[in-house]
Amino acid sequence: MAKPRILVTNDDGYTSEGIQVLADALEGMGEIWVVAPNREQSAVSHALTLDRPLRIERLGERRISVDGTPTDCVAIAISNLMDGRLPDLVVSGINFGFNMGADVHYSGTVSAAFEGVILGVPAIAVSLGVGEGLSFHLAAKFAREVSEWILEHGLSKNTLLNINVPVGTPLGVKLTRLGVRRYTEGVVEARDPRGRRIYWIGGGQPIWEPIPETDFHEANSGYVSVTPLHLDMTDRRSLKKFREKSPSWIDSMDRSGVSK
């Protein structure tokens, strides 16, 4: 039987401590491939580079940096770099800082894992809280444990696990749902040295709602948060409600597409 293939990537860049510790922790589980951006690509979400060709640099056996986004890395690795055989698992991280709540929509770390899922490969995204006592090694150890379980048991189709590890020694592990966050000052307006107006996005501090059983609440209570995420973003309650209420706009077009 062939050894499992694990594709490791991130959004903090190929040289970040998190991905190096993660790759080392996964060694011995099978054939480890590290394909990651050649520079930091935080908050690029699920961006694909379509306006220019991408270049790669081979830095070692199964070690490759890409001048693109995390999603680019997973797409290129699976389609062109891994000799035509799908990996058995994509592991994205370890991100420097949590990826929780609405942040999963912005996160390059989570999006790289989602690209794996889109391409038919089980995936996990691993992020680590920032503060005194943070340990990439502890987070990597947990990532390996989860990876071993997935290789044995699998994951539901179109699902990934989003893992957030607190600083310090965790009190345990909690299965969670996404939390709720809002920014106090999301965009800051300023002037450059020539007096021209400029804007900084993400200038304010986030305020999280302390909702039990959410990723933020449990991770900040000292637990590892594990949240299953699914590709299907359909709001099924609203879908059911629309079908029941049958709004006027549902029948506002005839079959030719002309408004009645």
Secondary structure, DSSP 8 states (H G I E B T S, - for coil): ----EEEEE-SS-TT-HHHHHHHHHHTTSSEEEEEEESS--TT-TT----SS---EEEEETTEEEESS-HHHHHHHIIIIISTT---SEEEEEEEES---GGGGGT-HHHHHHHHHHHTT--EEEEEE--STT--HHHHHHHHHHHHHHHHHH---TTEEEEEEE-SSS---EEE-B---EEESSSEEEEE-TTS-EEEEET-S-EEE---TTBHHHHHTTT-EEEEEEES----HHHHHHHHHH--GGGGSB-TTS-B-
